Amino acid sequence: MANATIKYSKRLDVLPPYLFAQIDTLKAEKEAQGIDVIDLGVGDPDQPTPPHIIDSLVRAAHNNANHRYPSSEGMLSLERP
């Protein structure tokens, strides 16, 4: 299948730009101007995850009860009272 082209739906043309991509562009422009920017964007962590959280995740991943999808009704234990 040589020279295959992908034809995208025209509906994609009306989608607005991704907000956080626009914020990153504006942030980069300000930083290039030498302005100190406090980034309140997406919230990507700037430090490693604490070991106790990773340990808890590993324990949960080893629990076979966590390897199933809930029913379409969700989990009753997570419902609001």
C-alpha positions in Angstrom: 0.0 0.0 0.0 2.3 2.7 -1.3 1.5 6.4 -1.1 -1.6 5.9 1.0 -3.2 9.2 2.0 -5.3 9.8 5.0 -8.4 11.9 4.5 -9.5 13.6 7.7 -13.1 14.5 8.4 -14.0 18.2 7.7 -15.6 18.2 11.2 -12.0 18.4 12.6 -11.6 21.9 11.0 -14.2 23.4 13.3 -12.6 22.2 16.5 -11.0 25.0 18.5 -7.3 24.9 19.2 -6.2 23.0 22.3 -6.2 25.5 25.2 -3.1 24.2 26.9 -1.1 24.3 23.7 -2.0 27.9 23.3 -1.0 28.6 26.9 2.3 26.9 26.4 2.9 29.0 23.3 2.1 32.2 25.2 4.3 31.1 28.1 7.3 30.4 25.8 6.9 33.9 24.2 6.9 35.6 27.6 9.9 33.5 28.8 11.8 34.4 25.6 11.2 38.1 26.5 12.9 37.4 29.8 9.7 37.5 31.8 9.5 35.2 34.8 6.4 33.1 34.4 4.5 31.2 37.1 3.1 28.2 35.3 -0.5 27.4 36.4 -1.1 25.1 33.4 -2.0 21.4 33.2 -0.2 20.6 36.5 2.5 18.2 35.3 4.5 17.2 38.4 7.9 18.7 38.8 9.1 16.1 41.4 9.1 12.3 41.5 6.1 10.5 43.0 6.7 9.8 46.7 7.8 6.1 47.3 4.8 5.4 49.6 2.4 6.2 46.8 4.3 4.0 44.3 4.3 1.2 46.9 0.5 1.5 47.3 0.1 1.4 43.5 2.2 -1.8 43.3 0.2 -3.5 46.0 -3.1 -2.6 44.3 -1.8 -3.8 40.9 -1.0 -7.2 42.4 -4.5 -7.5 43.8 -6.5 -9.6 41.3 -9.8 -8.0 42.4 -8.5 -4.8 40.7 -8.2 -6.5 37.3 -11.8 -6.4 36.3 -14.1 -3.8 34.7 -17.0 -2.6 36.8 -20.5 -3.3 35.6 -22.2 -0.6 33.5 -23.7 0.7 36.8 -20.3 1.4 38.3 -19.1 0.5 41.8 -21.8 1.0 44.5 -19.0 1.6 47.0 -18.1 4.8 45.2 -21.6 6.2 45.0 -22.5 9.2 47.0 -24.7 8.6 50.0 
